[in-house]
Amino acid sequence: MKKIYLDTSVISFLEAHDAPDKMEITRKWWNKGRLYSQIYISELTLREIQNCPEPKRSKLLKELSSINFGYIKINKAIKSLAEHYVSQNIIPVKYKDDALHIAIATLSNCDIILSWNFKHMVKLKTIREVNNINRQLGYKTINIMAPSELIEKEGSD
């Protein structure tokens, strides 16, 4: 069973009525694909959801309460790795929480980060550079992909 870390964008797109295509894909994965995975979220994920306006916040928390997931707390090692990603200009300092999501998943030995964040995370350059750093530091590499990519991949397995 694959260990999949959900960044906040995936959960948020469960209620993204302004992006119906992505919402439909996310719901498809949420209803079927997640059944074959171990799901993880972090305190950062929950904090970002708590910052959503109502009624979206309550809807997202209800969706989360309907599934089993592992909960990851942020520690010094995670913060240090995230800072390293930022200092190496992989993730801009302004978006350091994106680096935190990647570090959380990496140090929790997740196989995949699922995200709709194409600007800083689901991007070939980011994936290559993150995995170069991970290899240099002795961590395993990680896949970063959108739900649409994972659905396609799972369909071909």
Summary of the structure (lengths in Angstrom):
residues: 157
radius of gyration: 14.8
end to end distance: 13.0
largest distance: 43.8
contacts: 484
relative contact order: 0.18
helix: 59%
strand: 13%
